[in-house]
Amino acid sequence: MPIETATKTMTMVQAVREAMLEEMRLDDTVCILGEDVGPRGGVFLCTEGLHAEFGPDRVIDTPLSEAGILGSALGMAMNGLRPVAEIQFIDFLFPGYDQLYSEIAKMRYRSAGMFKAPMVIRGPYGGGVRGGVYHSQSPEELFAHIPGLKVVIPSNPYDAKGLLIAAIRDEDPVVFLEPKRIYRGVKSEVPGGAYTVPIGKANVVREGSDATLISYGAMLHVALEAADRLAAEGKNVEVIDLRSLVPYDGETILTSVKKTGHAVVVVEAPKLGSFANEISAYIAEKAIEYLEGPIMRVASIDTSVPYNLEKYYLPDADRIVKATKKTLEF
């Protein structure tokens, strides 16, 4: 079937599906595997229709074994394929964490470049949908800490499609986290046909001069809400969407912070050990002489994700506004 080239308004689910569809049509080494990804189309329907077009050899329903999914995907990648392994919820990845940490991430290094692992591990992550303890976690910092992996988190459908295509074409393993809170709640114009958004390049989604808000994924939209509220009070805030955590775009961060003199980092994960700490440390090391107030971190509470109390657990615009005012008024 020909690939449509018209621009359409899409949800993130639709953009993710289109990225896989187009890459599978362009490259017959691209395949998908995971739990219920076949005729069912996945829990969130990200693979809907792909089994019907490409068949069971390229859209593979697997047993309920994350270690088996990741280990199989690694073997496929080492033998010339480009597998996209769906983890039904990213919370379920941890039975296969040893495959990710000890094998997938280290394959190029341990084989001195003889083997590589061009594969994607993708799945929904994060809270905001009342999924409870086992369906709402934000463990991105655990993946970012593993040398050999790239970690990508889009905030909108346009980036989701372009980043996923870039991830599928990458020669190294990419963990691709999709914020399910905005799977269908955020729409944007998405071009037809294949295009890429470069991994490792942040996006300044709102320019400002008074303070810098740095975020990614679903929290980017909360940061923008806070920026609107601050603007109503006469505070001009710049907002950066990291897009990818590994590698992250330090140049864009420093350019902004050197201009504004104030930095607020917003993440959905619990604060202790979160990726906000890495960004804060980077700014402190590279731009301390430009800072006019403390670097502030806004994150979730250091506890498991509560089912009925997400409103209080997750960062909101109130907390971001409060943190921004604290550094501005220092």
C-alpha positions as a Python dict, from the first residue, in 0.01 Angstrom:
ca = {
    (1, 'M'): (0, 0, 0),
    (2, 'P'): (129, 352, -75),
    (3, 'I'): (225, 580, 212),
    (4, 'E'): (0, 882, 249),
    (5, 'T'): (181, 1214, 242),
    (6, 'A'): (-96, 1449, 356),
    (7, 'T'): (-63, 1620, 694),
    (8, 'K'): (-325, 1507, 946),
    (9, 'T'): (-429, 1594, 1297),
    (10, 'M'): (-329, 1296, 1513),
    (11, 'T'): (-314, 1170, 1867),
    (12, 'M'): (10, 1026, 2002),
    (13, 'V'): (-129, 672, 1968),
    (14, 'Q'): (-198, 735, 1599),
    (15, 'A'): (144, 893, 1545),
    (16, 'V'): (324, 601, 1710),
    (17, 'R'): (129, 354, 1499),
    (18, 'E'): (200, 548, 1179),
    (19, 'A'): (572, 559, 1253),
    (20, 'M'): (583, 180, 1283),
    (21, 'L'): (357, 131, 981),
    (22, 'E'): (567, 348, 753),
    (23, 'E'): (898, 201, 865),
    (24, 'M'): (765, -153, 819),
    (25, 'R'): (658, -64, 464),
    (26, 'L'): (994, 95, 387),
    (27, 'D'): (1218, -167, 551),
    (28, 'D'): (1127, -534, 570),
    (29, 'T'): (1377, -591, 852),
    (30, 'V'): (1153, -390, 1089),
    (31, 'C'): (930, -614, 1298),
    (32, 'I'): (721, -587, 1613),
    (33, 'L'): (689, -823, 1907),
    (34, 'G'): (511, -808, 2239),
    (35, 'E'): (207, -915, 2436),
    (36, 'D'): (-121, -880, 2240),
    (37, 'V'): (40, -669, 1964),
    (38, 'G'): (-107, -895, 1692),
    (39, 'P'): (-480, -908, 1605),
    (40, 'R'): (-567, -729, 1929),
    (41, 'G'): (-348, -433, 1833),
    (42, 'G'): (-204, -384, 2181),
    (43, 'V'): (-373, -265, 2498),
    (44, 'F'): (-376, 96, 2373),
    (45, 'L'): (-418, -6, 2004),
    (46, 'C'): (-77, 131, 1902),
    (47, 'T'): (-28, -170, 1670),
    (48, 'E'): (-386, -189, 1545),
    (49, 'G'): (-406, -318, 1188),
    (50, 'L'): (-37, -401, 1155),
    (51, 'H'): (-87, -775, 1197),
    (52, 'A'): (-345, -777, 918),
    (53, 'E'): (-104, -607, 676),
    (54, 'F'): (227, -766, 768),
    (55, 'G'): (127, -1103, 912),
    (56, 'P'): (243, -1306, 1213),
    (57, 'D'): (606, -1327, 1100),
    (58, 'R'): (656, -952, 1142),
    (59, 'V'): (395, -872, 1410),
    (60, 'I'): (460, -1136, 1672),
    (61, 'D'): (240, -1208, 1971),
    (62, 'T'): (461, -1329, 2255),
    (63, 'P'): (406, -1510, 2582),
    (64, 'L'): (376, -1306, 2902),
    (65, 'S'): (751, -1291, 2957),
    (66, 'E'): (935, -961, 2941),
    (67, 'A'): (1269, -1139, 2970),
    (68, 'G'): (1168, -1349, 2670),
    (69, 'I'): (1053, -1045, 2473),
    (70, 'L'): (1373, -850, 2532),
    (71, 'G'): (1605, -1148, 2490),
    (72, 'S'): (1434, -1248, 2165),
    (73, 'A'): (1447, -890, 2036),
    (74, 'L'): (1820, -876, 2109),
    (75, 'G'): (1882, -1196, 1915),
    (76, 'M'): (1680, -1061, 1624),
    (77, 'A'): (1871, -732, 1627),
    (78, 'M'): (2208, -909, 1633),
    (79, 'N'): (2105, -1106, 1325),
    (80, 'G'): (2007, -824, 1095),
    (81, 'L'): (1654, -733, 1199),
    (82, 'R'): (1527, -410, 1356),
    (83, 'P'): (1279, -522, 1620),
    (84, 'V'): (1040, -292, 1805),
    (85, 'A'): (962, -461, 2135),
    (86, 'E'): (645, -338, 2300),
    (87, 'I'): (624, -363, 2678),
    (88, 'Q'): (254, -352, 2760),
    (89, 'F'): (315, -108, 3048),
    (90, 'I'): (671, 5, 3112),
    (91, 'D'): (617, -99, 3476),
    (92, 'F'): (619, -460, 3350),
    (93, 'L'): (970, -434, 3204),
    (94, 'F'): (1150, -522, 3524),
    (95, 'P'): (1124, -902, 3495),
    (96, 'G'): (1338, -845, 3184),
    (97, 'Y'): (1561, -575, 3332),
    (98, 'D'): (1864, -804, 3339),
    (99, 'Q'): (1835, -854, 2961),
    (100, 'L'): (1824, -476, 2918),
    (101, 'Y'): (2100, -392, 3164),
    (102, 'S'): (2342, -681, 3118),
    (103, 'E'): (2295, -779, 2755),
    (104, 'I'): (2119, -527, 2530),
    (105, 'A'): (2295, -214, 2654),
    (106, 'K'): (2639, -378, 2659),
    (107, 'M'): (2633, -577, 2336),
    (108, 'R'): (2829, -331, 2118),
    (109, 'Y'): (3090, -269, 2391),
    (110, 'R'): (3140, -627, 2508),
    (111, 'S'): (3180, -751, 2149),
    (112, 'A'): (3423, -471, 2055),
    (113, 'G'): (3180, -359, 1785),
    (114, 'M'): (3141, -705, 1632),
    (115, 'F'): (2771, -707, 1723),
    (116, 'K'): (2520, -426, 1773),
    (117, 'A'): (2162, -404, 1891),
    (118, 'P'): (1957, -175, 1662),
    (119, 'M'): (1628, -218, 1847),
    (120, 'V'): (1358, -16, 2020),
    (121, 'I'): (1194, -96, 2353),
    (122, 'R'): (875, 109, 2361),
    (123, 'G'): (571, 128, 2584),
    (124, 'P'): (334, 351, 2782),
    (125, 'Y'): (460, 503, 3103),
    (126, 'G'): (365, 750, 3373),
    (127, 'G'): (59, 844, 3574),
    (128, 'G'): (-245, 1060, 3535),
    (129, 'V'): (-489, 783, 3436),
    (130, 'R'): (-551, 630, 3782),
    (131, 'G'): (-358, 317, 3695),
    (132, 'G'): (-235, 255, 4047),
    (133, 'V'): (92, 114, 4171),
    (134, 'Y'): (178, -118, 3881),
    (135, 'H'): (58, 85, 3582),
    (136, 'S'): (161, 445, 3656),
    (137, 'Q'): (530, 459, 3738),
    (138, 'S'): (793, 690, 3585),
    (139, 'P'): (1122, 495, 3599),
    (140, 'E'): (1306, 682, 3322),
    (141, 'E'): (1608, 758, 3540),
    (142, 'L'): (1672, 383, 3580),
    (143, 'F'): (1711, 350, 3203),
    (144, 'A'): (1910, 673, 3166),
    (145, 'H'): (2166, 538, 3414),
    (146, 'I'): (2254, 241, 3190),
    (147, 'P'): (2550, 310, 2957),
    (148, 'G'): (2474, 197, 2603),
    (149, 'L'): (2106, 292, 2596),
    (150, 'K'): (1938, 597, 2450),
    (151, 'V'): (1623, 721, 2625),
    (152, 'V'): (1354, 918, 2443),
    (153, 'I'): (1028, 1070, 2575),
    (154, 'P'): (808, 1268, 2333),
    (155, 'S'): (557, 1530, 2445),
    (156, 'N'): (338, 1552, 2135),
    (157, 'P'): (232, 1346, 1831),
    (158, 'Y'): (460, 1525, 1581),
    (159, 'D'): (769, 1449, 1790),
    (160, 'A'): (645, 1099, 1872),
    (161, 'K'): (638, 997, 1505),
    (162, 'G'): (967, 1164, 1412),
    (163, 'L'): (1152, 1042, 1720),
    (164, 'L'): (1023, 685, 1687),
    (165, 'I'): (1134, 667, 1322),
    (166, 'A'): (1475, 801, 1430),
    (167, 'A'): (1486, 541, 1708),
    (168, 'I'): (1401, 253, 1472),
    (169, 'R'): (1678, 364, 1234),
    (170, 'D'): (1933, 411, 1512),
    (171, 'E'): (2219, 163, 1532),
    (172, 'D'): (2194, 134, 1912),
    (173, 'P'): (1913, 32, 2148),
    (174, 'V'): (1659, 301, 2232),
    (175, 'V'): (1411, 298, 2521),
    (176, 'F'): (1111, 491, 2391),
    (177, 'L'): (869, 598, 2664),
    (178, 'E'): (521, 714, 2566),
    (179, 'P'): (332, 922, 2827),
    (180, 'K'): (-8, 753, 2833),
    (181, 'R'): (-158, 1054, 3010),
    (182, 'I'): (-140, 1234, 2674),
    (183, 'Y'): (-188, 932, 2444),
    (184, 'R'): (-521, 1071, 2325),
    (185, 'G'): (-549, 1397, 2516),
    (186, 'V'): (-301, 1593, 2303),
    (187, 'K'): (-328, 1633, 1927),
    (188, 'S'): (-103, 1800, 1670),
    (189, 'E'): (-48, 1821, 1297),
    (190, 'V'): (162, 1527, 1176),
    (191, 'P'): (301, 1505, 821),
    (192, 'G'): (248, 1191, 619),
    (193, 'G'): (554, 1008, 498),
    (194, 'A'): (872, 937, 687),
    (195, 'Y'): (1055, 1213, 869),
    (196, 'T'): (1284, 1214, 1171),
    (197, 'V'): (1325, 1432, 1476),
    (198, 'P'): (1689, 1409, 1586),
    (199, 'I'): (1754, 1225, 1910),
    (200, 'G'): (1946, 1449, 2150),
    (201, 'K'): (1810, 1784, 2035),
    (202, 'A'): (1581, 1976, 2272),
    (203, 'N'): (1306, 2208, 2160),
    (204, 'V'): (1247, 2559, 2297),
    (205, 'V'): (869, 2555, 2287),
    (206, 'R'): (828, 2896, 2448),
    (207, 'E'): (1084, 3176, 2459),
    (208, 'G'): (1131, 3393, 2767),
    (209, 'S'): (1382, 3597, 2960),
    (210, 'D'): (1302, 3569, 3333),
    (211, 'A'): (1335, 3197, 3411),
    (212, 'T'): (1385, 2861, 3236),
    (213, 'L'): (1144, 2570, 3284),
    (214, 'I'): (1292, 2238, 3169),
    (215, 'S'): (1072, 1933, 3127),
    (216, 'Y'): (964, 1650, 2895),
    (217, 'G'): (674, 1418, 2823),
    (218, 'A'): (339, 1487, 2987),
    (219, 'M'): (495, 1730, 3234),
    (220, 'L'): (585, 1962, 2946),
    (221, 'H'): (218, 2055, 2918),
    (222, 'V'): (193, 2122, 3290),
    (223, 'A'): (501, 2345, 3263),
    (224, 'L'): (335, 2537, 2979),
    (225, 'E'): (24, 2586, 3192),
    (226, 'A'): (243, 2727, 3468),
    (227, 'A'): (418, 2954, 3217),
    (228, 'D'): (81, 3095, 3110),
    (229, 'R'): (-10, 3171, 3470),
    (230, 'L'): (325, 3336, 3533),
    (231, 'A'): (285, 3542, 3216),
    (232, 'A'): (-44, 3676, 3351),
    (233, 'E'): (159, 3809, 3643),
    (234, 'G'): (417, 3971, 3417),
    (235, 'K'): (684, 3698, 3438),
    (236, 'N'): (830, 3591, 3103),
    (237, 'V'): (930, 3226, 3129),
    (238, 'E'): (1116, 3012, 2873),
    (239, 'V'): (1008, 2648, 2840),
    (240, 'I'): (1235, 2372, 2707),
    (241, 'D'): (1119, 2026, 2600),
    (242, 'L'): (1415, 1791, 2639),
    (243, 'R'): (1264, 1525, 2409),
    (244, 'S'): (1545, 1284, 2492),
    (245, 'L'): (1722, 1216, 2820),
    (246, 'V'): (2013, 1021, 2674),
    (247, 'P'): (2169, 1203, 2510),
    (248, 'Y'): (2030, 1533, 2638),
    (249, 'D'): (2087, 1873, 2483),
    (250, 'G'): (2313, 2052, 2730),
    (251, 'E'): (2386, 2334, 2489),
    (252, 'T'): (2023, 2443, 2465),
    (253, 'I'): (1984, 2421, 2844),
    (254, 'L'): (2291, 2634, 2912),
    (255, 'T'): (2205, 2893, 2649),
    (256, 'S'): (1869, 2945, 2812),
    (257, 'V'): (1988, 2944, 3173),
    (258, 'K'): (2269, 3188, 3097),
    (259, 'K'): (2005, 3420, 2952),
    (260, 'T'): (1747, 3392, 3231),
    (261, 'G'): (1960, 3325, 3540),
    (262, 'H'): (1695, 3097, 3690),
    (263, 'A'): (1620, 2727, 3633),
    (264, 'V'): (1327, 2506, 3732),
    (265, 'V'): (1332, 2136, 3634),
    (266, 'V'): (999, 1954, 3623),
    (267, 'V'): (970, 1574, 3617),
    (268, 'E'): (695, 1325, 3693),
    (269, 'A'): (916, 1073, 3875),
    (270, 'P'): (972, 1090, 4253),
    (271, 'K'): (1230, 1355, 4334),
    (272, 'L'): (1489, 1132, 4505),
    (273, 'G'): (1728, 1009, 4236),
    (274, 'S'): (1520, 1156, 3954),
    (275, 'F'): (1650, 1289, 3622),
    (276, 'A'): (1585, 1639, 3757),
    (277, 'N'): (1893, 1585, 3970),
    (278, 'E'): (2113, 1522, 3665),
    (279, 'I'): (1993, 1837, 3488),
    (280, 'S'): (2031, 2042, 3807),
    (281, 'A'): (2385, 1916, 3862),
    (282, 'Y'): (2476, 1988, 3500),
    (283, 'I'): (2357, 2347, 3532),
    (284, 'A'): (2539, 2391, 3864),
    (285, 'E'): (2864, 2261, 3713),
    (286, 'K'): (2847, 2454, 3388),
    (287, 'A'): (2663, 2778, 3465),
    (288, 'I'): (2683, 2851, 3838),
    (289, 'E'): (2818, 3202, 3775),
    (290, 'Y'): (2509, 3290, 3570),
    (291, 'L'): (2254, 3184, 3831),
    (292, 'E'): (2068, 3452, 4027),
    (293, 'G'): (1868, 3208, 4239),
    (294, 'P'): (1863, 2841, 4340),
    (295, 'I'): (1790, 2567, 4089),
    (296, 'M'): (1445, 2436, 4177),
    (297, 'R'): (1315, 2083, 4124),
    (298, 'V'): (945, 1998, 4095),
    (299, 'A'): (870, 1626, 4107),
    (300, 'S'): (629, 1370, 4243),
    (301, 'I'): (627, 1268, 4607),
    (302, 'D'): (876, 1000, 4715),
    (303, 'T'): (623, 721, 4749),
    (304, 'S'): (447, 465, 4532),
    (305, 'V'): (187, 603, 4292),
    (306, 'P'): (-146, 625, 4480),
    (307, 'Y'): (-458, 519, 4296),
    (308, 'N'): (-700, 786, 4422),
    (309, 'L'): (-452, 1060, 4517),
    (310, 'E'): (-272, 1132, 4190),
    (311, 'K'): (-400, 1489, 4211),
    (312, 'Y'): (-175, 1541, 4513),
    (313, 'Y'): (106, 1311, 4404),
    (314, 'L'): (185, 1446, 4057),
    (315, 'P'): (338, 1790, 3993),
    (316, 'D'): (83, 2052, 3896),
    (317, 'A'): (95, 2411, 3776),
    (318, 'D'): (58, 2543, 4132),
    (319, 'R'): (378, 2372, 4244),
    (320, 'I'): (568, 2487, 3937),
    (321, 'V'): (452, 2846, 3980),
    (322, 'K'): (552, 2837, 4348),
    (323, 'A'): (899, 2699, 4268),
    (324, 'T'): (953, 2953, 3991),
    (325, 'K'): (857, 3242, 4215),
    (326, 'K'): (1089, 3113, 4486),
    (327, 'T'): (1396, 3126, 4261),
    (328, 'L'): (1290, 3457, 4103),
    (329, 'E'): (1244, 3619, 4444),
    (330, 'F'): (1566, 3483, 4593),
}
